[in-house]
Amino acid sequence: MKRKILFLGEVYRADAQTWMRGLETYGDFEFVTWELGQGGYSFKDRTQRMFEYLFCLPKIKRIIREERPDMVIAERTTSYGFLAALSQVKPCVIAQQGRTDLWPENSVLYPLKKAIQSYAFKKADLIHAWGIVMTHSMKAAGVDMDKVLVLPKGIDTDRFYFTRFPKSEAKLKCIVTRSLLPEYRHDLVLKAFGIIKQRNVDFQLTIIGDGAQKEQLESLARELNISKEVVFTGRIPNTALPKLLSEHPIYISMPETEGVSASLFEAMAAGCFPVVSNIPGNQSFITDLENGLLVSASPQKLADSLLWIGENGDKILEATQKNREFVVQNANYHVNMKMIAARYHKLIDQKQHVWNNRNI
């Protein structure tokens, strides 16, 4: 029996598309969606989005009256997750996207975000933690852990096929697949390649995605005299990503904070060797010098790490094979989404059972 889900979140994001597509495929669900207008990254655009957020609940309530969804799901506990809790649709499922979702920690809005998140946690019937690293903040916030599901959505291991790269290549070919936002520290990555160029090492760096820092980063690449070696692709469809990953032996990601990164799983499945920031979210999946490199936030340290890779081809090949096996066994989209879909149907059945008993 097909059931309807109201999805609150940014449906253009690959993460959201993966979530919805898996539920359609393995749960016989259909969707009605709502999201904030995207706009740009200027102060005016962000202000408009804030006003839209503050006054959007009547729109969501109207959708609920018209569509009569069987449940609501939402991403981010401090934004769409809060709206899902306010919608009063049951069951209500929210997903924590980051290690805490309370970011940045020095924000003047931190107390408000914490209160909003606490309300969302309380009202949710199920809370997704895509990995163990997310549960620490939930426990600290007093969440009822019986309603927390620790399981990544996973990635399509058929589509993200494994590429066996040569032990060594004359050119250092690297790829970054994170949005062009400050927290992903692309400027640090570019500065590292500025150092590498000074050492006369041939390289190619492909940066995928869009974001508020695009023009600033392109300007920095020119300043560092590496614009010929750096390719900014802009936003691409997720369907085009597997081929691009297969052309780059090294994956780089240097975020300030991280929950469970689907981008990392995609790279691991595709045979890319991960070079990532040394933070808890990455430490959950990468052991330094074994299946990747954990790097401190320093252009010099990142440059040194990338140059180390060229001298350790045998270790790299073994590591990428183990990474592929890990993703297949623990983050297989076909397996995990079946489990998630089954849990959703169970929640809906329980809600209907309670409602029927109240009307006896």
Protein Blocks (a to p, Z undefined) as FASTA:
>chain_A
ZZddddeddfkbmklmmmmmmmmmmnopacddddddfblmbfklmmmmmmmmmmmmmmmm
mmmmmnopabdcdehjklmmmmmmmnopacdddddfblnopacfkbfklmmmmmmmmmmm
mmpmbdcdfbfklmmmmmmnopafklpccddebjafklmccddddfbdfbdcdddfbdcd
fklommmmmmmmmmmmmnopacddddedddjklmmmmmmmmmnopmmmpccebjadfklm
mmmmmmpmbdcdddfbdcbdfklmmmmmnopacdddddfklmmmpcghkloccddddfkl
mmmmmmmmmmmmmmmmmmmmmmmmmmmmmmgfklmmmmmmmmmmmmmmmmmmmmmmmmZZ
